[in-house]
Amino acid sequence: MKRLLFILIIISTYQHSIAQSKRIDKDKLLDYYQSQRYVEAADYLQNMYNEDTQNPQEIRQLAYAYVMAGKLPEAEKNYLKLYEQQPKSLPVLFSLASINVRRGNDEKAKEYYQEIIRNDTTSFNAYKGLAELYKGEDKKTMDKKMSILYKANKLNPIDPDVAFDLCETYFKMENLSDAMKVLDTALVADSTNLRLLKMKMPIGIATKNYKASVETGELLLKYGGSSSF
């Protein structure tokens, strides 16, 4: 009996040492990524690491590989393991938010963006991502979206995407003066941005600033864009 137990211990130790001796071939992994063979990269890492690994570096590598391979359920599973270990990690929260957006779970994505904002009230990307998830046209949704976009715009007033979305929201809510202020600031940084110029035209018409609208239309034609909104 003692002899059998001793043999079992030896076998177990040997198996553990074999598992521990596995080393990632960084050149092979890099080649997978550079040639965009993401599924192969994910399969390779999956075979190299234990399924129940708690090593943060290994979990992070697996999660990233699964994201790139489009295996979102597996990616989310691994990021959730990281989340349990590092609940305030902003990169982990951003990854979970992004995965849920791609999987169509907007409400869950909102929760992760809101958690990021609770941990970092200056996170422009969190406000921007959160605002994009408010898609309704009812007043309550529009008010919420406007509030989030306003905070994002304050953090980065020259970001064209946020400026456009905020202006569009202001325009729909007939807040034309604030819409024009946001536009003018963003256009100072990017005077040939066709999306912003197209947004400026209907605002100019609505405020009866026809001269500015004509000038904007001429700029659109000059830069190759349509003068129609």
N, C-alpha and C positions, 0 to 999 in steps of 0.2 A: 504493500500500500504506500509506504513512504517512497519507494522507488518510483512508483507511478506518479505520485504527486510531484516528485523532483523533476521528472521528465516533462510533465505538464508546465511547470514553472519555466523550465529551460525553453520550451517551444513558445510559450507566451512572451518571454523576454526577447527571443529571436524575432518573432513577428513584430513586436513593438519597435525593435531596432531597425528592421527593414522599413517599417512605415516612416520612422523618423529620418531615415536616410534619403527619402525622396527629396529631390531638389528640382526646382523649376528651371527648365532650360530657357533662360531669358531671351536668347537669340531666336529660338523657335517661337516663343510667344510674341516677340516683336515682329517676326515675319508674318505671323497670323494677322496681327493688327495692321501692319503696313500694306498687306495685300487684301485687307478688308474681309478676311475669312473669319468672321466673328463667331460663327457657330462652332468652327473647329477650335477656336481659342477657348470658348466656354466649355466645350467637351473635354479639352485637354486639362484645364484647371479642375474640372469636376472629377476627373480621374485621379488627379494628383492629390487633392485634398479630401479629408474625411467629410462625409455629408453633415455630420454634427459638429464640425469644427467651431470653436469659440474664439479662434485667433482673429483679432480685428483686421489685420492685414490680409489674411486669407479670405475673410468674408467680403472685404472691400473689393478685392480683385475679382472674386466670383460675381459679386453684384454688378460691377462695371461690365464684365464680359457678357453677362446675361442681358443687360440693357442694350449693348451694342449688337447682340445677336437677335434682339427683338423678343427674347424670352422674358416677357414682363412679369408673369406670375413668380418665376424663379428669382428674378431680380428683386421684386418687392419682398419676397420671403427673406432674402439675405439682408436687405436694407432694414427690415424690421428687427432682425437680430442685432444689427449695429445700433438701431434706435434704442433697444433695451439696454445696451451697454453705454450709449452716449446720447441720452434723451435731449440734450441741448445742442447737439452738433448741427450747425446750420447746413453744411454740405449734405448730410444725411436727410435732413428735413426737406431740402430743395429736391433731392433725388426722389423722395417719396411723393412729393407734390407732383413732380413731373410725370412719374409713372402713373399716378392716378388720373391725371389729365389725359394721358394717352390711352388709358383703359376706359375712359368715359365716366369715371367716378368723380364728378366735379365737386360734390359736397365734401368728400373726403379730402380732396386736394385743397379746398378752402380751409379746412381745419389745419392742415400742415402749414399753409401760408400764414394763417393767423398765429400759429404757434411761433413761427419765425419772427413775426412782428412783435410778439410779446417778449421775445428774447433780444430783439434788435429793432428798435423803433425807427432806425435810419436805413433799413434795408430797402433800397429802391426797387430791386428786382422782385422782392416779395410783394410789394404794393402793386407793381405792374402785373405780375402773374395773377394776383388775386382779382384785380379789376377785370381782367379778361374773362373771368368765370361768371360775371354778372351780365347775362345776355337778354334779359327780359326788357320789355318796353313799358311796363307799368311804373307808376311814379315811385313806389317804394324801392324797386330795383334800381331805377335810374338815380335816385337820390343816393343810394348806397354806393353805386359805381362812381358817381361824381365825387363823393367824399374821399374814396380811395384814390382816384386819379388826381385829385387836388393835392393830396399828400405826396404822391409820387412826383407830380410836377414841381412841387416845392423843393424836393430833393434834387431833381435834375430837370430844370426848366427847358433845356434844349434837346431833350430826347424827342425825336420826331413822332414816334409811335404814340407815346403818352400824350404829347401835345395834340396830335390829331384826334385821338379818342376823347380827350377832355373837351376839345372844341366841339366835336360832334355832339357830345352829351349836352354841353351848354346850349348849342344851337337848337337841339330838340326841345330843350326846356326854355327856349326863348330868352336866354341870358346872353345877349349878343355882345355887350360891352366887355364882359370877362372873357368871352371867346376870342375877341379880337386882341386883347392884351396877351393872352397865351400864344396866339398865332404870331404876333409881331415879335415876341421874344424868341420863339423857335426859328422864325425866318431870318433873324439877324445872324444866327449861327449857320443856317443852310438856306440861302436865298433862292436856290434853284430846286428846292424840294417840291416835286409836282403834286404830291398828295396834299401838302400844306397849302400850296397855291390854289388847288382846286377847292379846298375848304374855305379859302378866303373869299372866293367869288360870291357864293350865296349869302355870306354874312354881309359883304359890302352891299349887295342888292337889298337885303332885308333892312339895312340901316340907311338905305337911299343914298349911299356913297357911290354913285354911278361912275364917277371919274376913276376912283380906285378900282372898281370892278373892271372897267375897260382896260386899265393899265395891267391888272392881273391877267386878264384874258390875253393881252398881247405878249406878256411874259410866257404864258403857257404855250402859245403858238411858237414863240421863239425857241423855247427849250424842247419842243417836240411833243408837247402834251396837248390833249384836247381842252378846249375852253369850256366844255360842258361839264356840269357837276355830276 
